[in-house]
Amino acid sequence: MQQKRILVPTDGPDTWKRFLAEPEKQWKFGFSAMSTAFSWEQANGVPNEIIALFENAVEPKLHDAKIALAIPEYKVDLAGGSRPSQNDVFAVLSCTNGLIAMMVEGKAREDFGPLVGDWTKTTSAQGVKARLEHIMQSIGLGQRPPDDIRYQLLHRAASAVIEAKRFHAPFAAMVIQSFESSNAKNHYDDFCDFIRLFGVKPAKGSLLELSQPCGCRLFAAWVQSVHAGAKPNITVGVGP
């Protein structure tokens, strides 16, 4: 099923829950789905730590980036299969030189899914060929990614470029919004491995330019956020 193009505004974080692939499993305090929803709703737009990426970017054309719209749980169709890439947030920002198509992936206690090598084992050879070719062309990779790269990072970055083309935006960005500060738990190393594919040095809190595919400039970033939303009620027993 293709992403619908007729959309309605949210009426709070609970609206986001309805669009999850597995709402009852994914909508939990301390995990990324709920944290991302509360973070964006409480900011009434782009969270400050993400806006800071653009305000402090090396490229001055991005400094005045402002939100135009944001859509939760946004699906982007990719070649070579029936399942789209479901992004936590798709945001369109405006800046001095046009639009920025930004895909945001919230992460807390979750990893980035299967490695490329594992994904290929569960997908037809024809599907693998078509999808990887589409992704590589979209993000400007000259050769097939190694088997130990996380597949999700590839198609999230491709999603940003695909939508940048659709909106005629000169800039595309993939942002990881992490709600877990420990590198031992937040899978930051997987992000670093992805960034190094482009010959770029990884860094947190910075907008890193990766490539210039399909007539646009592709950036990626990792930002640190705090968990948002109300904790569930917990009754503490008091002894005699």
C-alpha positions as a Python dict, from the first residue, in 0.01 Angstrom:
ca = {
    (1, 'M'): (0, 0, 0),
    (2, 'Q'): (139, 338, -99),
    (3, 'Q'): (170, 625, 144),
    (4, 'K'): (-154, 827, 149),
    (5, 'R'): (-121, 1187, 36),
    (6, 'I'): (-429, 1321, 219),
    (7, 'L'): (-332, 1385, 580),
    (8, 'V'): (-486, 1534, 896),
    (9, 'P'): (-318, 1712, 1190),
    (10, 'T'): (-244, 1521, 1511),
    (11, 'D'): (-437, 1595, 1828),
    (12, 'G'): (-159, 1491, 2066),
    (13, 'P'): (91, 1206, 2117),
    (14, 'D'): (-176, 936, 2120),
    (15, 'T'): (-247, 1012, 1755),
    (16, 'W'): (100, 879, 1672),
    (17, 'K'): (22, 545, 1838),
    (18, 'R'): (-249, 463, 1582),
    (19, 'F'): (3, 466, 1297),
    (20, 'L'): (254, 222, 1449),
    (21, 'A'): (301, -117, 1288),
    (22, 'E'): (247, -288, 1627),
    (23, 'P'): (88, -26, 1856),
    (24, 'E'): (45, -234, 2171),
    (25, 'K'): (399, -367, 2150),
    (26, 'Q'): (577, -45, 2054),
    (27, 'W'): (387, 218, 2257),
    (28, 'K'): (569, 197, 2592),
    (29, 'F'): (733, 450, 2821),
    (30, 'G'): (1110, 448, 2785),
    (31, 'F'): (1100, 331, 2424),
    (32, 'S'): (1142, 539, 2113),
    (33, 'A'): (788, 549, 1970),
    (34, 'M'): (634, 719, 2273),
    (35, 'S'): (942, 932, 2341),
    (36, 'T'): (953, 1061, 1983),
    (37, 'A'): (583, 1147, 1982),
    (38, 'F'): (599, 1339, 2311),
    (39, 'S'): (923, 1511, 2209),
    (40, 'W'): (775, 1649, 1887),
    (41, 'E'): (433, 1731, 2031),
    (42, 'Q'): (580, 1914, 2331),
    (43, 'A'): (806, 2112, 2099),
    (44, 'N'): (503, 2190, 1879),
    (45, 'G'): (734, 2121, 1589),
    (46, 'V'): (1100, 2033, 1560),
    (47, 'P'): (1273, 1968, 1897),
    (48, 'N'): (1540, 2224, 1986),
    (49, 'E'): (1829, 1977, 1967),
    (50, 'I'): (1741, 1900, 1605),
    (51, 'I'): (1695, 2266, 1507),
    (52, 'A'): (2040, 2329, 1660),
    (53, 'L'): (2189, 2096, 1399),
    (54, 'F'): (2091, 2340, 1126),
    (55, 'E'): (2165, 2657, 1322),
    (56, 'N'): (2522, 2536, 1377),
    (57, 'A'): (2574, 2366, 1040),
    (58, 'V'): (2893, 2426, 843),
    (59, 'E'): (2670, 2521, 549),
    (60, 'P'): (2531, 2872, 626),
    (61, 'K'): (2238, 2822, 389),
    (62, 'L'): (2084, 2591, 648),
    (63, 'H'): (2109, 2821, 950),
    (64, 'D'): (1756, 2961, 928),
    (65, 'A'): (1578, 2626, 883),
    (66, 'K'): (1217, 2636, 1004),
    (67, 'I'): (948, 2372, 1004),
    (68, 'A'): (694, 2368, 722),
    (69, 'L'): (525, 2040, 816),
    (70, 'A'): (592, 1713, 1000),
    (71, 'I'): (422, 1377, 947),
    (72, 'P'): (454, 1084, 1192),
    (73, 'E'): (511, 724, 1081),
    (74, 'Y'): (567, 820, 719),
    (75, 'K'): (601, 544, 460),
    (76, 'V'): (828, 574, 157),
    (77, 'D'): (803, 325, -128),
    (78, 'L'): (1124, 157, -240),
    (79, 'A'): (1195, -58, -545),
    (80, 'G'): (1231, -434, -511),
    (81, 'G'): (966, -527, -258),
    (82, 'S'): (617, -469, -119),
    (83, 'R'): (719, -320, 218),
    (84, 'P'): (792, 53, 233),
    (85, 'S'): (1038, 222, 467),
    (86, 'Q'): (832, 345, 765),
    (87, 'N'): (1003, 653, 909),
    (88, 'D'): (924, 780, 1259),
    (89, 'V'): (895, 1139, 1137),
    (90, 'F'): (911, 1304, 797),
    (91, 'A'): (962, 1679, 826),
    (92, 'V'): (988, 1942, 555),
    (93, 'L'): (1190, 2244, 662),
    (94, 'S'): (1233, 2569, 474),
    (95, 'C'): (1561, 2760, 460),
    (96, 'T'): (1727, 3037, 260),
    (97, 'N'): (1793, 2822, -45),
    (98, 'G'): (1479, 2612, -52),
    (99, 'L'): (1348, 2306, 129),
    (100, 'I'): (1504, 2032, 343),
    (101, 'A'): (1347, 1684, 338),
    (102, 'M'): (1430, 1529, 675),
    (103, 'M'): (1367, 1176, 799),
    (104, 'V'): (1395, 1123, 1175),
    (105, 'E'): (1452, 784, 1335),
    (106, 'G'): (1388, 775, 1709),
    (107, 'K'): (1593, 523, 1907),
    (108, 'A'): (1599, 426, 2274),
    (109, 'R'): (1646, 62, 2365),
    (110, 'E'): (1603, -61, 2009),
    (111, 'D'): (1870, -151, 1757),
    (112, 'F'): (1878, -71, 1384),
    (113, 'G'): (1740, -406, 1277),
    (114, 'P'): (1911, -667, 1060),
    (115, 'L'): (2249, -638, 900),
    (116, 'V'): (2257, -619, 520),
    (117, 'G'): (2394, -974, 513),
    (118, 'D'): (2105, -1107, 724),
    (119, 'W'): (1842, -912, 530),
    (120, 'T'): (1961, -1059, 199),
    (121, 'K'): (1902, -1411, 333),
    (122, 'T'): (1531, -1341, 382),
    (123, 'T'): (1474, -1156, 54),
    (124, 'S'): (1467, -1283, -304),
    (125, 'A'): (1781, -1230, -512),
    (126, 'Q'): (1580, -1017, -754),
    (127, 'G'): (1440, -808, -470),
    (128, 'V'): (1782, -758, -315),
    (129, 'K'): (1931, -647, -646),
    (130, 'A'): (1650, -403, -727),
    (131, 'R'): (1629, -253, -379),
    (132, 'L'): (2001, -215, -319),
    (133, 'E'): (2048, -57, -661),
    (134, 'H'): (1767, 188, -582),
    (135, 'I'): (1915, 270, -241),
    (136, 'M'): (2270, 306, -368),
    (137, 'Q'): (2163, 537, -647),
    (138, 'S'): (1949, 740, -406),
    (139, 'I'): (2220, 799, -145),
    (140, 'G'): (2520, 820, -378),
    (141, 'L'): (2703, 500, -285),
    (142, 'G'): (2932, 377, -562),
    (143, 'Q'): (2949, 18, -444),
    (144, 'R'): (2731, -231, -260),
    (145, 'P'): (2739, -178, 118),
    (146, 'P'): (2919, -444, 325),
    (147, 'D'): (2715, -718, 489),
    (148, 'D'): (2785, -579, 839),
    (149, 'I'): (2607, -246, 775),
    (150, 'R'): (2262, -204, 926),
    (151, 'Y'): (2006, -217, 648),
    (152, 'Q'): (1766, 25, 821),
    (153, 'L'): (2015, 311, 806),
    (154, 'L'): (2044, 266, 430),
    (155, 'H'): (1674, 284, 352),
    (156, 'R'): (1606, 564, 599),
    (157, 'A'): (1872, 776, 425),
    (158, 'A'): (1730, 678, 86),
    (159, 'S'): (1383, 784, 206),
    (160, 'A'): (1511, 1136, 272),
    (161, 'V'): (1653, 1167, -80),
    (162, 'I'): (1347, 1016, -247),
    (163, 'E'): (1121, 1270, -77),
    (164, 'A'): (1368, 1553, -146),
    (165, 'K'): (1330, 1473, -516),
    (166, 'R'): (951, 1467, -489),
    (167, 'F'): (948, 1808, -320),
    (168, 'H'): (1225, 1948, -544),
    (169, 'A'): (1425, 2012, -226),
    (170, 'P'): (1799, 2080, -266),
    (171, 'F'): (1874, 1925, 77),
    (172, 'A'): (1797, 1587, 235),
    (173, 'A'): (1877, 1478, 590),
    (174, 'M'): (1853, 1162, 800),
    (175, 'V'): (1858, 1233, 1174),
    (176, 'I'): (1885, 974, 1450),
    (177, 'Q'): (1710, 1110, 1760),
    (178, 'S'): (1853, 901, 2042),
    (179, 'F'): (1683, 877, 2381),
    (180, 'E'): (1960, 658, 2525),
    (181, 'S'): (2288, 828, 2619),
    (182, 'S'): (2500, 518, 2675),
    (183, 'N'): (2704, 421, 2369),
    (184, 'A'): (2709, 67, 2501),
    (185, 'K'): (2330, 55, 2466),
    (186, 'N'): (2232, 298, 2189),
    (187, 'H'): (2406, 127, 1894),
    (188, 'Y'): (2600, 441, 1803),
    (189, 'D'): (2874, 221, 1654),
    (190, 'D'): (2632, 107, 1382),
    (191, 'F'): (2565, 469, 1291),
    (192, 'C'): (2941, 535, 1277),
    (193, 'D'): (2994, 239, 1042),
    (194, 'F'): (2727, 380, 812),
    (195, 'I'): (2879, 730, 812),
    (196, 'R'): (3225, 592, 729),
    (197, 'L'): (3088, 440, 407),
    (198, 'F'): (3102, 793, 268),
    (199, 'G'): (3455, 866, 389),
    (200, 'V'): (3318, 1098, 659),
    (201, 'K'): (3429, 1110, 1023),
    (202, 'P'): (3135, 1042, 1260),
    (203, 'A'): (3043, 1298, 1527),
    (204, 'K'): (2745, 1346, 1754),
    (205, 'G'): (2543, 1665, 1739),
    (206, 'S'): (2675, 1773, 1398),
    (207, 'L'): (2516, 1779, 1056),
    (208, 'L'): (2749, 1567, 842),
    (209, 'E'): (2738, 1598, 463),
    (210, 'L'): (2760, 1252, 307),
    (211, 'S'): (2708, 1289, -66),
    (212, 'Q'): (2536, 1484, -343),
    (213, 'P'): (2308, 1230, -513),
    (214, 'C'): (2022, 1294, -752),
    (215, 'G'): (2076, 1669, -759),
    (216, 'C'): (2051, 1723, -383),
    (217, 'R'): (2289, 1727, -87),
    (218, 'L'): (2249, 1445, 166),
    (219, 'F'): (2326, 1502, 535),
    (220, 'A'): (2308, 1279, 841),
    (221, 'A'): (2323, 1347, 1214),
    (222, 'W'): (2293, 1192, 1558),
    (223, 'V'): (2131, 1399, 1833),
    (224, 'Q'): (2076, 1325, 2200),
    (225, 'S'): (1729, 1381, 2346),
    (226, 'V'): (1568, 1305, 2680),
    (227, 'H'): (1269, 1079, 2734),
    (228, 'A'): (944, 1272, 2728),
    (229, 'G'): (594, 1186, 2843),
    (230, 'A'): (437, 1080, 3169),
    (231, 'K'): (562, 771, 3345),
    (232, 'P'): (302, 508, 3425),
    (233, 'N'): (160, 518, 3776),
    (234, 'I'): (355, 297, 4012),
    (235, 'T'): (222, 204, 4355),
    (236, 'V'): (496, 169, 4613),
    (237, 'G'): (416, -51, 4907),
    (238, 'V'): (488, 85, 5256),
    (239, 'G'): (571, -164, 5527),
    (240, 'P'): (426, -154, 5881),
}
